[in-house]
């Protein structure tokens, strides 16, 4: 019911996203929005499980080769 509430619409609190597996869906936008920056079109969907694993591990200092070796050994999916 909240998606249809007039106040939610007036405050532009609903964001549309496209999930790679499930298609388009609506979600609540972040609750803290500065009036001068009301555009919520830059919000992103939640990542898929493991979508950023390599990027995160590289931030911790692992090389691509180390990550792939760990993945080949079944350390993560």
N, C-alpha and C positions, 0 to 999 in steps of 0.2 A: 504493500500500500504506500510505502514511503516514496517510491519512484513516481507516484501519481500525485503526491501532495503539492498543493499550490505554492507553498513556501519553498520547497525544494526546487521547483521549477524557477521561481523568482530569483533565487540565489544561485542558479546555474550550478547545482551541486552534483549533477549526473554527468559522467564521462562515458563515452563509448570507446570500446577497445576491440581489437580483433585478435583472437587467440588462434595460434597456428593449427590447433587440432579441433577446437570447438566452434570456431567462427566468431561472429560479432556478439558482444555482450555489453551490458550496461553495469556500471559500478559507481559507487559514491566517490566523488572527487575529494581531494584533501580538504579537511575542514577549515584550515587556516589559510585564507586567501586575502591578500592585501587588495583593497578596492582599486588601486591603480593597476594591478596585475590580475585582472579577473579572467584572463584567457586560460582555460584549463586544457587546451588542445595539445599541450606539450607533455601531458602526463602519459606514462607508459604502462603497459600491462605488466602483470607479475611475470617473472621469468619462469621458463620451464625447468623442471628438475634437472640440474646439471648443466644448464644452458651456458653458464659463465665459469664453469669449473676450471678450464684451462687458464682463463684470464686471471682468476683469483689466485691460482697456484703460482702463476708467473709473478704476480705482485708479491708473493712470499719468497721469491728468488729462485724458484725451480725453473729449469730449462724445459723447452718443448720435448727434448729427448728424455729427460727424467720423468716428465709427466706421462709420456706415452709408454715408457717402460713400466711405470707403476700401474697404468691402466691395463697393460697386457698381462700383468700379474694378478689382476682382479681387485686392485685396491679400491676402485670405484667404478661405477657403471658407465 
